[in-house]
Amino acid sequence: MPTTAVRFPFTRTRPFDLEPEISELRESASISQAELFDGKLAWLITRFDDVMAVCTNPAFSSDTTKDGYPEVFEGRTSKADKEKSLISMDPPDHDELRRMLTRWFTVKRAEAMRPRIQALVDELIDGMLAEEGRIDLVQDFALPIPTAVICWLLGVPEKDHLFFQERSGTRLAVAASSADVSSATTELMAYLDDLVGVKIEQPEDDIISDLVHQYMLPGTLDRATLVDLARQLLIAGHESTASMITLATMLLLEHPDQLADLRANPELYPSAVEEVLRYLTIAQLLVGRVATEDVTIGQQVIRAGEGVRALLNAANRDPRVFTDPDQLDVRRPNVRRHMAFGYGIHQCLGQAYARVEMQVALETLFRRLPGLALGVPLEEVSFKYESAVHGVHALPVTV
Ligand code: HEM
């Protein structure tokens, strides 16, 4: 690679918008190079078609233990430290594991859960209306929704939901130390392992029972992998959806004209959810790949062993695909083309649930709470600027 490289990632300073450097890179060159925190170089892919090409080309590996994989943060560089997860596996192992799960993540199943999600959302709003103290939209509303959904899917009994929510909430809390996060994760893993034991004896209609009886007991999936898969679903599923619900609420409050249109025309919520997914593209640093053979993207030859970072947020603001991409438009016609859930074999497994959760949460919140407002000025909100998935730690609101 040549040696004139920008530093990546850029420091994020804007709560809802792309850093100008990213748009400039996308418009100045199809592919550019970046220097990462460890001094290694990687290719930055910013245009929509090129990001799609990277995500669908089998010459790119997602395996974080491969030499040349472009890490963006310190702390995960030792091979032993890297967790093996669905998101960082390649075929055929990836496809085999993903196939075991797909029937649980269809649009049909997510839609079947809609009434249950609606009842939960109404209950949470009742709770906020009855609350006399300070309301935090993250802990009191946005986080309990995906946590409950993943608990229902995994088959966690109702009595243990609070245990689950408290442990998973630790990861979002601004005051949590890395020791707090790691002990919460250890407790969750021990709990999930016990749950596997319960499902061996008393199977029900849930993911863990299904994996235990279809794959673990017949010997095609070991217990540790199963427990780890459940952990991945929990982590992948709750934080991102909670962040989207919170950020989308803030974004719409900041765009009163768009919000008024939605309140008057609630049938627009499904497309509005796609537009906020596109506009915010919270998975800002998720897609890293390493080339396993020489491959051409755009006009650029990427050599075997070189790393790439595909910027979903830059692609989702590409004017070649979206007219006036930096405008929020809840009536945007082609918005379903966005790549907020990635693309290709790793495209988000949980997207159907995330969509239903966001649609129900936003529609009900804005319908039932006409006076909903931020409880602090926007400048005082604590954003997760340096995280792979953008979000906020807490959001005080008044109802
Ligand atoms: C709005 C919320 C969400 C966003 C923005 C989001 C985003 C993403 C993205 C961008 C990827 C692809 C990463 C890559 O290509 O390397 C991904 C993968 C994944 N997501 Fe989500 N996600 C969300 C919600 C969920 C939920 C609710 C679940 C589960 C219940 C989930 C489970 C997963 C899993 C398991 C993968 C890995 C799939 C694979 O590698 O085959 N996500 N997500």
Residues whose N, C-alpha, C, O or C-beta is under 5 A from the ligand:
A	BS01	HEM	L86 I87 R98 L233 A236 G237 S240 T241 M244 A283 L286 V287 A340 F341 G342 Y343 I345 H346 Q347 C348 L349 G350 Q351 Y353 A354
